[in-house]
Amino acid sequence: MDSIKTDYLVIGAGVAGLRAAIELASAGAEVLVVAKESLRESASEYAQGGIAVALSDDDEVSLHEQDTLYAGDGLCDVAAVRTLVEEGPHAIQELIEWGTEFDRDGGSRLLFTREAAHSRNRILHAHGDSTGREIARTLYWKAASLSNVQFRSFSGMTDLLLDDNGCAAGAIVLNQETGSLLAIHSKAVLLATGGLGHVFLETTNPDVATGDGVAAAFRAGAEIRDIEFVQFHPTALHMAGAPRFLLSEALRGEGAFLRNQAGERFMDRYHPMAELAPRDVVSRSIVAETIRTGTEHAYLDLTHRPDLDIPQRFPRIFETCLHYGIDLRTQLAPVYPAVHYSMGGVYTDLHGRTTIPNLFAAGEVAATGVHGANRLASNSLLEGIVFGARTGKTMREVRPAAIPRHGTEKLAKFPNTTELEIRTLAWSACGVLRNATDLRAAKDRLAAMECDHVPDATRQDYEVRNIHSVTQLIAACALAREESRGGHYRTDFPVKDPRFEKHSIITRRGTVRFV
C-alpha cells in the first residue's frame, strides 16, 4: 500500500471541514482535505433552510440559547449551546467579510426569517434556499486561496490509522479512480464526514451520507453518543420516481399549511403551534394522519399565498417541484417525513476532541451536545462553522502520534447482504415510530448477517459495511432507551421518562450505558 504524509488530515469538505482547514492553515501547517466525492458534494450543499444567529435588533443570544435548549428536550449540554450562540455572531460576520452573500431587505440590512420553534426572526438565507451552497462556496474559495491547503477528491476513507498507543495517526482512503488504497499519515485527524441519512431508505441526504465517520470511529474504539436521536424532516417531496427532496421548513415559516387527503388542515389537532411545531411533532403528526386516513402522504399548501413570490424566495425548491409536475403557486405538494439529520455521533468535547487521542470530529458526525434529543432548525450550519473553527485551533496544539503501526482495516469484514436490505430494515425498525419488537428483530437480523473478507473491495462494499455498523448502533441504542424524547419515539414507551434524561454511550464492546 502506498503512503503519503501531511501535518493535518481533514476528512470531509463540508462547512465544518473547510472551516477547520482554514484555521489549521493559518498556523502555517500543511493541511490535506479529503472528500469521498467531488468537493461540492456534501450535506452542506443541500442545506436550504438557512443559518440561525442572534444578530437582529430584536434578538438576544440568551433567547437563541433558550430556544435551542427547549428543542433539545432535556439533553442539550448547556455549555455547548452557550458556546454556539455566543460565538455565532462573530462567525457570521467573518463569513460576510470573506464574501458570503446573505439575502438583504433591498438595502444593506440583513434579512431575517423565522422557522419552527424559534421565538425570533433569526434565520439568515442566501439566494433564497441555497444557504449551505453559498457558505460552502465561500469557505472553499477561502481555503483554496491558502497555499498550504491541498485537496483530494473521490477518495473515501475506509479506516483510521492508529499507533501502538492507540492515538490516531492518519487514515486509509480508497482511490476510486484506481481502486487502490492509500495510507495518509498525519499528526492528527479530523472527521468532518457529515451525516448518516443514507443509512435509511427514505432520506433527504445525499448518497454520500453513509455514516462513514461514525463507523470508522466506532471500529477504532471511540465512544458514540446519542446515536438513536435521528431527526426526520416532516416535509420531503413524496412522489414516485422523484428523490426525497427537502421542502424547507421555511415554507411553513412563510405560511404553508399541511392538509390531509380531504383537504383539511390537521396540525392544530396535534399541537398548539400547528405547522410551526417542532419537527419531531410535525413528523409524527403526518404519520398519524396518514394512518388515520389510510393514505400514503399529506400535502403542503402555499396556494393561499399569491402575494408570496415563490420562484424568487425559494428558487431551487420551486424549480425542483416544477420539474416533477408540481407548481407550488397553484398546486399542493405531496409530502412525507424522511431522515434528515443525526443529533448523535462521535462524542466530542467543546474543542472537537474525541475519546481517541489526536482524533477530532466536527459537524454532523460529532455529538457535541448542542442539539440534544432534537436539533433546533437551522442550527446545524452554525454548529459546523463555530465548532469547525474551535476544533482547528485545538488540533494545532496536539503532540504528533507515533508512526502508525496498524489500521482497523485488518479487521475488515463485509456483510453478505445488499444496501437495499439494510436501508429498508433501518427505515422499518428505526423510523419515525419505533417499538421493542421491531428493534429487537432488526438487531437479530443484522447480527445474523454473514460477514467475510472481500478481495479488492469497492466503495460500495465499504459503504455497505458502514451502513450495517451504523444501523446496528442505532437499533441497539433505540432499544435501550425505553422512553420517547425528541427525535426518538417509542410506541411502547410513549412518554418521556426522567430516568433517561441522560446521554447514551456505546463503544465496540457493544453495551449501551447512560451517563
Beta strands, then each sheet from edge to edge (+ up, - down):
strand 1: 2-5
strand 2: 8-11
strand 3: 31-34
strand 4: 51-52
strand 5: 112-113
strand 6: 123-124
strand 7: 149-152
strand 8: 155-162
strand 9: 168-175
strand 10: 181-185
strand 11: 188-191
strand 12: 224-225
strand 13: 230-237
strand 14: 257-259
strand 15: 298-301
strand 16: 333-342
strand 17: 345-347
strand 18: 359-361
strand 19: 366-367
strand 20: 406-407
strand 21: 414-415
strand 22: 451-452
strand 23: 504-506
strand 24: 512-514
sheet 1: 1+ 10+ 9- 8+ 20-
sheet 2: 7+ 3+ 2+ 11+ 18+
sheet 3: 4+ 6- 5+
sheet 4: 19+ 17+ 12- 23+ 24-
sheet 5: 13+ 16- 15+ 14-
sheet 6: 21+ 22-
end
